[in-house]
């Protein structure tokens, strides 16, 4: 059965008898209807997201007065940039909690006692210390996937951590140690950011990193390392070690990292004598950055490498015979998908004088940009 609806002026009864609706009455009723539809548009998506009405009302009503809770996004609680010195009590149906840019010193179990459904917590730019992370509080958050605590006052990696964690960002703290076993059972953790801390060689070991079975990216830039870290999981794809004091790479170091594709060692103390001849001969690597070191020669590179950063070293010359991963006689035979893939080469800040030799151009036929 088809139903047709139309909007028209419907007579109504009053003490004065039958009269047509006035334009003013129509306007007020239309405004009421529009208000109702607006409220429905806010609540509707929530109900469609499997949040019962009772939970929705409880969440909105329990929103801390220091924070903001949006009716159309009730799973999120915004307490950022409020000058808070402590965490207010967080409602039980919170998935996303934003606490960045405050002066919070303590990760309070009392304030977070009901927040067991958290998926995402941002505590960047606060004053949380390791002593301020109350015992066991993070481990109770069995759904937490993203924990951001950049720019705090932590001296150690917090523990215990929930097995659900996928991204852990702890950059620019005062971390000097990684407790043994802290990553045990974190099989979902794919990103670990520890840049800008105080980690030394004895703080990054096979024992301290044990448990990171599915790690993809690890950032150890701007620490106090003097050697390549040991014990990195074989799943590592992105390894960032910029701004340390590393002066050599052990021969065969990358045999234990068969998937590494992005390697950054800018701003270290690497000399050509500290780089074994075939250390970078790994088929997976795509982007190699060795800027701001003490190299006097271009290291041998694999055919599959696409981006090579060698600026601000002590390199005096470049030639096809020294840099081409295939022999000059075989270049024509490799002009296909298996040939050298280098497309970006940066050599500025060295002692190389242009022009680039023809045999370099002939070797790297996919080269699109050279900075010299």
N, C-alpha and C positions, 0 to 999 in steps of 0.2 A: 504494500500500500504506500503510495506516495503522499508526502506531506509538504504543503507549501506554506511558508510563513511570510508575512508581509508586515511592515510597520505602518500603522495608520492611527489617526486620532480616534480614540474610543470614548464615547460619551460616558459620563459618570453621574452619579446621583449625589446631590447635596441637599441641605435644608432649603436651598433656593430653587430646587427642582432640577430638571435635566439641563446640563450645560456642557458645551464642548470644552475640551482641555485647552487652557490658555497656552500661548507660546512659553511663558515663564514656567508653568508647571511641567511642560514637556522638557524644557532645558534641565530642570532639577532632577527629573526622573532619569534622563539620559546620563547626567553626570553620575548619579548613583549606580546606574548600570555599568558605566565605564569603570568606576572605582572597583566594583565587584569583579569585573573581568580582569582588571590589573592585579588584584590580589590573587585571583585564581591562576594567573599566568606565573606568579612567583611560586605559589605552593605546588602547582601542577607538576613542574619538572622534578621537584623534590619527591613527590609521591611516586612519580615514574621511576625514580632511582631506588626503589625498594626501601624508602625510609618511612616507616609508619607515622601517621599523623601525631600519635602520642609522643613518639621520640622527637619528632620535629619541634613540637611545642616545648617539650622539656629542654631541648638543646637551646632554643632561642631564649627561653626564660632564664636559663642558667648562665647566659653569656656574662662574663665578668664586666663590671661597669668601667674598668680601665681599658677594655678592648672593644673591637667592632665585630659583629656577627651579621653577615648579610643574609636576609631572608631567602634569597634565591640560591645561596651557597652555604647551607647551614652546617656542613661538615668542616668548614674552615673558621678559625678564630684568629683575628688579626690584633696582636698586641705589640706590634713593632713601632719604634720611634715614639715611645710614650714616657721615656725617662724612668722606667720601672727599676726598682732595686731588688724586687723579688717577684716570683711568678705567682700570679693570682690562681685561684682554684679553677681548673680547666674542666668544662662540661664533659660528660661521659661519651658523647657520640662525635667527638672531634677527631677528624682524620688529618687535617692540615693545621699546624700550629706555627704561627709566625711571631717570634720573640726577638728578632734581630734589632740591633741599634738601640740597646738599653744599657743599664748598668747592673744587670743581674749578676750576683756572686754565687748563688747556690741553686743547684738543680734539686728542688725540693720534692721529696717523696710525698709529702702531704698535699702539695699543690697539684701533683700529677697522678695522684692515687687512682682517680676515676678515668684517666685518659689512656685506657688500655687498648683503644682502637686506633691509636695514632699510626699514620703511614709516613708522615713527613713532619720533621721538626727543624726549624731554622733558629739557631741561637747565635748566629754570627754577630761579631762586634758587641760583646758583653765582657764581663769580668769574672767569668766562671773559672775557678781553680780546680785542680784535681781533688783537693780536700772538700770542695764544694759540691762534688757529684756524690750525692748520698748513695750509700751502698745498696746495690741491687735494683735501683730505680729504672735503669735502662733495660735490664733483662726482663722486666715485667711487660714491656711493650712488644708483645709477640707479633704484631703486624708492622712494626716500624721498618721502612725500607730506605728512607733517606734521613741521615742525621748530619746537619751542618753546624759545626762549632768553630769556624774560622775566627781568627782575631779574638782569642780569649787568653787566659792565663794558665792553661793546662801544662803540667810538667810531665805527664804520662798519658798514654792512650787509655781512655776510660774503659773500665771492665767491671762486671761482665757485660758483653754486648748481646743483643738479641740475634738469634739465628736467621731472622727474616731480613737482616740488613743487606742492602744492595750497594749503596753509596755512602762512604764515610769521608767527610771533609774536615780536616783538623789543621789547616794551614795557618801559619803565622801565630803559633802558640810558643810555649817554652819547653816543648817535649824533648827530653833527652834519653828516654828509654821506652821500649816497647815490651811490656811484661810478657814473659814466656807463657804461651798458651792463650793469649788474649784473643787470637783469631780462631781458636779451635771451634769447629762446627759452623763457621760462617761460610758455608758452601755457596751462598748466593751473592757474596760480596764481589762486585766486579770493578769498583773504583775506590782507590785509597789515595787520598791527598794529604801528604805530610810535609809539603814544602814550607820553607821559612821557619824551621824549628832548630833544635840544637843537637840533632842526632849525629853521633860519631860512628866509626866503623864497628865498634863492639855493640852498638845499639841496634844494628840492622843485620841480623844473622838468620841462618836457616831455622834456628830454634824460635826466634821471635816472630818469624813470618809463617810458621807452620800453621796450616789450616786454610790458607788462601788458595783453595783448589780451583777456583774459577775466576781468578783475578784477571782483568783485561788491562786496566790502566793503573800505574803507580807513579806518583809524583814525589820525588825525594829531592827536588831542586832546593838550592839555598839552605843547605844544612852544613855540616862540618865533616863530610866524608873525604877521605884521602885515597880510597880504593873503591873499585866496583863492588856493589853490594852482593853478598852471597845469599843463596837460598831463595831467590825469586822463583815463583811458580812458573812452570813451562807454558802456562796459558797466557803469560804476559805478552801483550801486543804493543802497548805504548809505555815507554820507559823514559822518564824525564829526570835528568841528573844535572841540570844547569846550575851554575853558581856554587860548585863545591871546590875541593882542592885535589881532585883526582889527577894523577900524573901518568898512569899507565893502565892498560887493559890486558889482563892475562890471556895468553894464547888459548884458543878454544873456549873462551868465556861464553860465547853465544850458542854453543852446541846444546846447552841446557835451556835455551830460549828459542825454540824452533819457529815460534809464531811472531816474534818481534818485528813490527813493521815501521814504527816511528821511534827513533832514538835521538834524544837531545842531550848533548854534552857540551853545550856552549858555556863559556866563562869558567873553564877549568885550567889545569896546568899541563895539558897533554902536549908532549913533544913527539916528533916522528919516531924517536927511539923507543917510546913507550907504547907504540902501536904495532903489534906483530903483523907481518906481511899479509896474511889472509884472514885476519880476525873479522873483517866485515863481509867475508864471502858467505853470506847467508841469503838464500833465495827469497825469503819473506820480506826483507827490508825494502821499504819504499821511500822513506824520508830520513836522511842522515844529516844532523846538524852538529858541526864542530867549530863554530865561530868563536873568536876570542880565546884562542889557545896559543900554543907555541910551536905549531907545526912548521916544518921547513920544506916538507914534500907533500904532494897529494897522495893520500893512501889509496891502495887498490880498492876498487868498488865492484859490486856484483852487477851483472847485466840488467837485472830488474829494477835497480835503483832509479827513482824518478826525480827526486829533489836532493841536491847536495849543497850544503852551506859551509863554506870554508873561509869566509871573510874574517879579516883582522887576525891573521896569523903571520908567519914569517916566510911564506912561500915566495921564491924568487922567480921560478919559471914553471911553465906547464907545457907538456907535449903529449901527442897522441900515444906515443910509445910507452909513456909512464902512467897514463891515466886510463887508457882504453882497456876495457875488460876482455876484449878479444884481440887477436893478432891483426896487424895491418893487412896481411894477405887474405885474411878471412872475413874482412868487413863486409864485402859484397855478398858473401854467402849468408850473412846474418841480417840482411836488410829485410826482415820480416818480423813476425810477432816474437821471435826468440832473440832478436838483436838487442843491443843496448837501448834502454828505455829512458835515459836521462833527458829531462825536458827543462830543468831549471838548474843553473849553476851560478853560485855567488862566490866571487873571488876578490872583491874590493877590500881595501885595507891591508893588502899584501905588498910585495915588492915586484909584482908582475907588471910588465909594460905591454900595452897593446901593440899590435893586434893579436888576437888569439890565433895560434898556428892552424893552418888548414887541415892538418891531420886530426886535430881535435874535433873540428866541425865535421869532417868526413866520418869519424867514428860515431859521434852522437847525432844521428840524422833526425832524431825527434826533438833536438834541442830547440826551444822556443825563446829562451831568455838567458842571457849571460850578463852578470853584473861584474864589472872589472874597474 
